[in-house]
Amino acid sequence: MDSRTASPTDAKDRLIVALDVESVADAERLVDRLQGLVTRFKIGSQLFTAAGPGAVEAIQKRGAEVFLDLKFHDIPNTVAGAAREATRMGVLMFNVHASGGRAMMTAAAEATATAARELGRRRPIVLAVTVLTSLDRAAVGRELRVSDSVEGHVLHLASLAADAGLDGCVASPREIGGLRLSRGPNWVIVTPGVRPAGSALGDQSRIATPASAIGAGAHYLVVGRPITAAPDPARAAEAVLREMGA
């Protein structure tokens, strides 16, 4: 079994906290408050646009690992270049949009493997973004004109990603079971749209609790506002970890 795609056994290694904040200083404060509880953090479009690769370096200097959530979606050559730079930064994982097609995803996978070998770095886990968790069936059908069900479309995109050499996908809690059955135990499933019992939904449509997402077979859970916007982020993270353990 590839150690990079094996599911972590410790709940704190399966929780990824989303650093959707305005500055590196804000991110550093959150990481410091979660020290000892969380080992992995997501850097997405907001923070990376504000601070660039320096945001990744700042989190890594605190001993944590980074999921670079920039959802690359461009022509194959451009995405291959982005994949090389993500590998150079030493991130744990990054993602590309599956809707960019097989050639684009293949270029990302190949560029990542080549860059890791040339740089002597660990190869990042490369994930495909399937259908955003903010989209429901009505939006997928009416706005995107996808005739398949959301679950069917996710499975189709995941199959394309596997054929292209990617390691896993980002998908909502509702698709975990089908993905695990179709793609097997080593397919990495990273699941956003996770909300602790009793918390607000925000802009998410296809959600689940931490316990149900882990029980369905997710490798990693991405949790943002229920932790980062809480009066006591550490206590909120502890509650999520308890639910995951349940």
Phi, psi and chi 1 to 4 in degrees:
 res  aa     phi    psi   chi1   chi2   chi3   chi4
   1 MET       -  135.3  179.2 -177.3  -67.5      -
   2 ASP   -69.5  122.4 -172.1  -26.4      -      -
   3 SER   -63.2  -24.6   60.5      -      -      -
   4 ARG   -72.9  -27.2  -67.7  172.3  -46.5  101.2
   5 THR  -104.7    3.8   59.1      -      -      -
   6 ALA   -75.4  141.0      -      -      -      -
   7 SER   -69.7  128.6 -178.3      -      -      -
   8 PRO   -60.5  147.8  -21.1   33.1      -      -
   9 THR   -92.8  -21.5   56.6      -      -      -
  10 ASP   -96.2  130.1 -165.2  -31.9      -      -
  11 ALA   -56.3  -37.3      -      -      -      -
  12 LYS   -67.9  -21.3   70.7 -174.0  177.9   81.6
  13 ASP   -87.4   -9.2  -66.6  -33.0      -      -
  14 ARG   -99.6  -11.8  -56.0  178.1   76.6  169.6
  15 LEU   -92.7  126.3  174.4   61.0      -      -
  16 ILE  -116.5  118.9  -59.7  174.5      -      -
  17 VAL   -92.6  128.9  171.8      -      -      -
  18 ALA   -81.7  119.7      -      -      -      -
  19 LEU   -92.9   65.8  -63.6  174.9      -      -
  20 ASP   -88.1   73.6  -64.3  -35.4      -      -
  21 VAL  -127.4  174.6  -65.9      -      -      -
  22 GLU   -86.4  -21.5  -64.7 -178.4   -5.8      -
  23 SER  -148.7  162.3   69.1      -      -      -
  24 VAL   -62.1  -37.8  171.0      -      -      -
  25 ALA   -60.7  -42.6      -      -      -      -
  26 ASP   -61.4  -43.2  -68.9  -24.0      -      -
  27 ALA   -63.8  -43.7      -      -      -      -
  28 GLU   -62.4  -38.9  -71.8  173.7  -29.4      -
  29 ARG   -62.5  -42.2  -80.3 -168.5  -70.6  -88.9
  30 LEU   -65.6  -43.9  -82.9  167.4      -      -
  31 VAL   -61.2  -41.7  172.8      -      -      -
  32 ASP   -63.8  -39.3  -71.0  -15.7      -      -
  33 ARG   -69.9  -23.7  -65.7 -174.9   72.5  175.7
  34 LEU  -101.2    8.9  -63.8  171.6      -      -
  35 GLN   -55.9  132.9 -170.5   73.8   31.7      -
  36 GLY    87.8  -14.3      -      -      -      -
  37 LEU  -108.5  -38.4  -67.6  170.2      -      -
  38 VAL  -125.3  133.9 -179.7      -      -      -
  39 THR  -111.6   -8.2   62.7      -      -      -
  40 ARG  -136.0  139.6  -71.2  162.0  175.8  167.3
  41 PHE  -135.8  148.7  -65.4   87.0      -      -
  42 LYS  -100.3  129.7  179.6  179.0   79.9   71.9
  43 ILE  -111.7  118.7  -67.4  178.3      -      -
  44 GLY  -111.5 -160.3      -      -      -      -
  45 SER   -62.2  -39.3  -62.5      -      -      -
  46 GLN   -63.4  -55.9 -179.1 -179.2    7.4      -
  47 LEU   -69.0  -39.1 -178.5   56.2      -      -
  48 PHE   -68.2  -35.9 -163.1   83.4      -      -
  49 THR   -66.3  -35.7  -58.6      -      -      -
  50 ALA   -74.1  -36.9      -      -      -      -
  51 ALA  -127.8  -12.9      -      -      -      -
  52 GLY    67.8 -158.1      -      -      -      -
  53 PRO   -57.9  -20.9  -26.8   36.6      -      -
  54 GLY   -60.0  -29.0      -      -      -      -
  55 ALA   -66.6  -42.0      -      -      -      -
  56 VAL   -62.4  -47.2  174.9      -      -      -
  57 GLU   -61.0  -39.1 -175.8  178.3    1.6      -
  58 ALA   -63.6  -39.9      -      -      -      -
  59 ILE   -72.0  -40.9  -57.2  -48.2      -      -
  60 GLN   -63.2  -36.0  -68.9  170.2  -28.8      -
  61 LYS   -63.4  -21.5  -77.4 -177.7  174.8  178.4
  62 ARG   -89.9   11.3  -80.1  167.3  159.3   71.4
  63 GLY    83.8   11.1      -      -      -      -
  64 ALA  -104.0  163.2      -      -      -      -
  65 GLU  -105.5  156.4  -66.0 -172.9  -65.9      -
  66 VAL  -120.9  131.8  171.6      -      -      -
  67 PHE   -97.4  111.3  166.3   25.4      -      -
  68 LEU   -87.6  105.8 -173.2   62.9      -      -
  69 ASP  -103.2   73.4  178.9   29.2      -      -
  70 LEU  -108.6   -5.2  -62.0 -177.7      -      -
  71 LYS    50.0   58.3  -57.4  178.9  178.3   70.2
  72 PHE   -55.9  133.5  -59.2  133.5      -      -
  73 HIS  -153.8   96.7 -171.9  174.6      -      -
  74 ASP  -161.1 -171.4 -147.8  -49.8      -      -
  75 ILE   -65.1  154.8   62.7  172.5      -      -
  76 PRO   -53.0  -42.9  -30.2   37.4      -      -
  77 ASN   -62.8  -40.4 -175.0   65.9      -      -
  78 THR   -67.8  -42.1  -61.0      -      -      -
  79 VAL   -68.5  -35.4  169.8      -      -      -
  80 ALA   -61.1  -41.2      -      -      -      -
  81 GLY   -63.3  -41.6      -      -      -      -
  82 ALA   -64.8  -38.3      -      -      -      -
  83 ALA   -63.2  -40.2      -      -      -      -
  84 ARG   -62.1  -42.0  -75.8 -168.4  -67.2  -88.7
  85 GLU   -69.2  -36.6  -65.4  -50.5  -45.1      -
  86 ALA   -62.7  -39.4      -      -      -      -
  87 THR   -65.5  -41.2  -56.6      -      -      -
  88 ARG   -60.6  -34.7 -169.0 -173.8  -54.7  -82.2
  89 MET   -72.6  -14.4  -78.4 -172.3  -83.0      -
  90 GLY    76.4   31.3      -      -      -      -
  91 VAL   -74.2  155.8  -59.7      -      -      -
  92 LEU   -69.1  -42.4  171.1   68.1      -      -
  93 MET  -156.5  156.9   61.8 -180.0   80.1      -
  94 PHE  -147.8  171.8   69.2   89.6      -      -
  95 ASN  -134.4  159.4   53.2   17.4      -      -
  96 VAL  -132.1  158.0  -57.1      -      -      -
  97 HIS   -79.4  123.1 -100.4  -64.0      -      -
  98 ALA   -60.3  -29.0      -      -      -      -
  99 SER   -69.0   -6.1   55.9      -      -      -
 100 GLY   -72.0  -14.0      -      -      -      -
 101 GLY    99.2  165.4      -      -      -      -
 102 ARG   -60.9  -44.1 -169.0 -163.9  -50.8  -94.6
 103 ALA   -62.2  -40.9      -      -      -      -
 104 MET   -65.4  -43.8 -174.1 -156.8   76.9      -
 105 MET   -67.0  -38.3  -71.3 -170.2  -76.2      -
 106 THR   -62.4  -41.6  -60.9      -      -      -
 107 ALA   -61.2  -39.8      -      -      -      -
 108 ALA   -64.8  -45.5      -      -      -      -
 109 ALA   -63.8  -45.4      -      -      -      -
 110 GLU   -67.8  -41.5  -67.9  177.7  -10.9      -
 111 ALA   -65.2  -37.0      -      -      -      -
 112 THR   -64.5  -46.7  -59.2      -      -      -
 113 ALA   -63.1  -42.7      -      -      -      -
 114 THR   -65.9  -45.1  -60.6      -      -      -
 115 ALA   -63.8  -41.1      -      -      -      -
 116 ALA   -62.4  -41.3      -      -      -      -
 117 ARG   -66.4  -44.5 -174.7  170.0   58.2 -108.9
 118 GLU   -69.7  -34.8  -67.7  175.4  -11.1      -
 119 LEU   -88.6  -10.4  -64.7  167.2      -      -
 120 GLY    69.0   33.0      -      -      -      -
 121 ARG  -109.6  159.7  -73.4 -172.2  174.7  -86.9
 122 ARG   -63.9  136.7  174.3 -171.8   61.7 -177.1
 123 ARG   -75.0  126.3 -177.6  173.8   72.4   82.5
 124 PRO   -64.1  153.7  -19.5   31.6      -      -
 125 ILE   -72.7  128.7  -64.2  167.4      -      -
 126 VAL  -108.3  123.3 -172.3      -      -      -
 127 LEU  -113.4  150.7  -56.2  166.1      -      -
 128 ALA  -102.2  130.6      -      -      -      -
 129 VAL   -81.5  126.6  176.4      -      -      -
 130 THR   -95.2  -90.7   53.3      -      -      -
 131 VAL  -121.0  125.3  177.0      -      -      -
 132 LEU   -55.8  141.1  -61.5  177.2      -      -
 133 THR   -70.4  -10.1   51.3      -      -      -
 134 SER   -81.0  -10.7   57.3      -      -      -
 135 LEU   -95.7  135.5  -61.6  174.0      -      -
 136 ASP  -106.6 -177.8   57.7   16.5      -      -
 137 ARG   -60.4  -39.3  177.6   68.6 -169.0   92.7
 138 ALA   -62.9  -43.8      -      -      -      -
 139 ALA   -67.4  -41.5      -      -      -      -
 140 VAL   -63.8  -40.8  169.6      -      -      -
 141 GLY   -77.3  -49.3      -      -      -      -
 142 ARG   -76.8  -45.3 -177.6 -179.3   62.3 -107.7
 143 GLU   -87.3  -42.2  -62.3  175.1   16.7      -
 144 LEU   -92.4  -11.9  -56.6 -176.3      -      -
 145 ARG    58.3   42.6  -64.3 -169.2  176.4 -177.5
 146 VAL   -93.7  119.0  173.3      -      -      -
 147 SER   -79.2  -22.8   58.5      -      -      -
 148 ASP   -73.4  165.3 -157.7   -6.6      -      -
 149 SER   -68.3  162.9   66.6      -      -      -
 150 VAL   -58.3  -45.6  173.1      -      -      -
 151 GLU   -62.4  -42.6  -67.6   78.5    5.3      -
 152 GLY   -64.0  -39.3      -      -      -      -
 153 HIS   -68.1  -39.1 -168.9   49.8      -      -
 154 VAL   -61.9  -44.9  167.4      -      -      -
 155 LEU   -63.3  -38.5  -69.0  175.4      -      -
 156 HIS   -63.5  -47.2  166.9   66.2      -      -
 157 LEU   -64.8  -37.0  -67.4  173.9      -      -
 158 ALA   -65.3  -37.0      -      -      -      -
 159 SER   -64.3  -42.0  178.8      -      -      -
 160 LEU   -60.7  -42.6  -80.8  179.5      -      -
 161 ALA   -64.4  -41.5      -      -      -      -
 162 ALA   -64.0  -42.2      -      -      -      -
 163 ASP   -62.5  -29.9  -70.2  -14.8      -      -
 164 ALA   -82.6   -6.0      -      -      -      -
 165 GLY    96.6   12.7      -      -      -      -
 166 LEU   -78.1  166.2  -90.8   59.1      -      -
 167 ASP   -95.0  -19.4  -58.4  -61.3      -      -
 168 GLY   178.7 -163.8      -      -      -      -
 169 CYS  -149.0  164.7   68.3      -      -      -
 170 VAL  -102.1  124.0 -179.3      -      -      -
 171 ALA  -150.8  156.5      -      -      -      -
 172 SER   -72.1  164.3   91.3      -      -      -
 173 PRO   -56.5  -30.2  -27.0   36.3      -      -
 174 ARG   -68.2  -21.4  -65.3 -171.9 -173.2  178.9
 175 GLU  -100.7   -1.8  -67.4   87.7   51.5      -
 176 ILE   -59.2  -48.5  -62.2  170.5      -      -
 177 GLY   -58.9  -47.4      -      -      -      -
 178 GLY   -64.4  -39.8      -      -      -      -
 179 LEU   -64.8  -42.3  -74.5  165.1      -      -
 180 ARG   -65.1  -39.5 -173.2   57.3   68.1 -142.6
 181 LEU   -67.0  -41.3  -75.1  172.1      -      -
 182 SER   -82.3  -31.1   64.4      -      -      -
 183 ARG  -107.3  -10.9  -59.0 -102.1   52.2   93.0
 184 GLY    88.2  177.4      -      -      -      -
 185 PRO   -72.4  -22.8   26.2  -35.2      -      -
 186 ASN   -93.1   -2.8  -68.3  -23.3      -      -
 187 TRP   -73.9  118.7 -176.8 -109.5      -      -
 188 VAL   -75.8  124.4  178.4      -      -      -
 189 ILE  -116.0  117.2  -58.2  174.5      -      -
 190 VAL  -106.7  124.7  176.5      -      -      -
 191 THR  -119.3  109.8  -56.7      -      -      -
 192 PRO   -86.9 -169.2   30.4  -30.4      -      -
 193 GLY    69.5   27.2      -      -      -      -
 194 VAL   -97.7  127.4  174.5      -      -      -
 195 ARG  -131.3  122.9  -70.5  -69.4 -177.8  -91.6
 196 PRO   -57.2  153.7  -22.9   33.6      -      -
 197 ALA   -53.4  127.6      -      -      -      -
 198 GLY    87.8   -0.2      -      -      -      -
 199 SER   -90.3  164.3   65.8      -      -      -
 200 ALA   -70.3  149.3      -      -      -      -
 201 LEU   -79.0  -26.5  -57.6 -173.5      -      -
 202 GLY    62.7 -134.7      -      -      -      -
 203 ASP   -99.8   18.6   54.5    3.4      -      -
 204 GLN   -90.7  144.9  -57.4  -74.1   -0.6      -
 205 SER  -111.4  -41.6  -67.1      -      -      -
 206 ARG  -109.8   95.3  -57.1 -178.9  -19.5  -89.3
 207 ILE  -124.3  172.0   65.8  165.5      -      -
 208 ALA  -160.3  166.8      -      -      -      -
 209 THR   -80.1  162.0   63.6      -      -      -
 210 PRO   -57.0  -42.6  -27.5   36.1      -      -
 211 ALA   -63.6  -43.1      -      -      -      -
 212 SER   -71.1  -34.3   61.2      -      -      -
 213 ALA   -67.1  -43.5      -      -      -      -
 214 ILE   -64.9  -42.8  -70.4  -68.5      -      -
 215 GLY   -62.6  -31.2      -      -      -      -
 216 ALA   -76.1  -20.0      -      -      -      -
 217 GLY   122.3   16.4      -      -      -      -
 218 ALA   -70.0  140.9      -      -      -      -
 219 HIS   -77.2  -47.3  -85.4   65.2      -      -
 220 TYR  -131.9  145.9  -59.8   96.2      -      -
 221 LEU  -115.0  135.0  -53.4 -173.5      -      -
 222 VAL  -104.5  121.0  177.5      -      -      -
 223 VAL  -127.1  130.1 -178.4      -      -      -
 224 GLY  -114.8  -95.1      -      -      -      -
 225 ARG   -55.7  -36.9  -74.4  164.4  -73.0 -174.8
 226 PRO   -58.3  -22.4  -28.1   37.7      -      -
 227 ILE  -102.4  -52.2  -68.4  174.9      -      -
 228 THR   -71.0  -27.4   59.8      -      -      -
 229 ALA   -95.2    1.3      -      -      -      -
 230 ALA   -74.4  150.1      -      -      -      -
 231 PRO   -57.0  -34.4  -24.3   34.1      -      -
 232 ASP  -128.7   92.0 -174.0  -19.8      -      -
 233 PRO   -57.3  -36.7  -26.6   36.6      -      -
 234 ALA   -64.6  -43.0      -      -      -      -
 235 ARG   -65.7  -38.9 -179.6  173.3  -65.6 -178.9
 236 ALA   -64.5  -40.9      -      -      -      -
 237 ALA   -64.0  -40.6      -      -      -      -
 238 GLU   -60.7  -38.8  -72.2  173.9  -18.6      -
 239 ALA   -65.6  -41.5      -      -      -      -
 240 VAL   -63.9  -43.4  170.3      -      -      -
 241 LEU   -62.4  -37.6  -69.5  169.2      -      -
 242 ARG   -64.2  -42.1  -79.3 -163.4  -59.8  -88.1
 243 GLU   -64.0  -40.8  -74.7 -165.0   48.1      -
 244 MET   -61.6  -41.1  -68.2  169.4   67.1      -
 245 GLY   -67.4  -25.0      -      -      -      -
 246 ALA   -69.1      -      -      -      -      -
